[in-house]
């Protein structure tokens, strides 16, 4: 990915509220056209949570769960994961 884009635009090519939250931004692409989303709708301890941008079920919140409390937490998990999606159950 070359730029941060609104998740609903990148995933569904639609920038209306019916296509998902306006406050979820795709910050990186993972396998099979799924994305990691930064949720800027709120902060917790001064940080924005990270969500799983599961393409097939986007934007259902149950299928795009929070996977880290911050980008730092996400990056730490990703670096330890050896290429696996560390937030998914084995």
GIKAVEN-V727330 format. One record per residue. RES is the residue in one small letter. PSI is psi in whole degrees, -180 to 180 (NA if undefined). Layout:
RES:PSI ; RES:PSI
This chain:
x:135 ; x:-21 ; x:158 ; x:129 ; x:155 ; x:131 ; x:-45 ; x:-29 ; x:-45 ; x:-43 ; x:-43 ; x:-2 ; x:40 ; x:125 ; x:45 ; x:161 ; x:-26 ; x:-18 ; x:1 ; x:174 ; x:138 ; x:-15 ; x:12 ; x:121 ; x:134 ; x:123 ; x:-17 ; x:152 ; x:138 ; x:-179 ; x:151 ; x:37 ; x:31 ; x:159 ; x:158 ; x:130 ; x:136 ; x:122 ; x:101 ; x:15 ; x:-22 ; x:168 ; x:150 ; x:118 ; x:38 ; x:10 ; x:152 ; x:135 ; x:160 ; x:138 ; x:157 ; x:118 ; x:70 ; x:107 ; x:-45 ; x:-26 ; x:6 ; x:137 ; x:25 ; x:119 ; x:-33 ; x:-25 ; x:1 ; x:59 ; x:161 ; x:130 ; x:-12 ; x:150 ; x:-15 ; x:167 ; x:-38 ; x:-43 ; x:-42 ; x:-48 ; x:-41 ; x:-46 ; x:-41 ; x:-42 ; x:-29 ; x:-13 ; x:-14 ; x:42 ; x:-1 ; x:158 ; x:91 ; x:-22 ; x:-9 ; x:143 ; x:140 ; x:NA
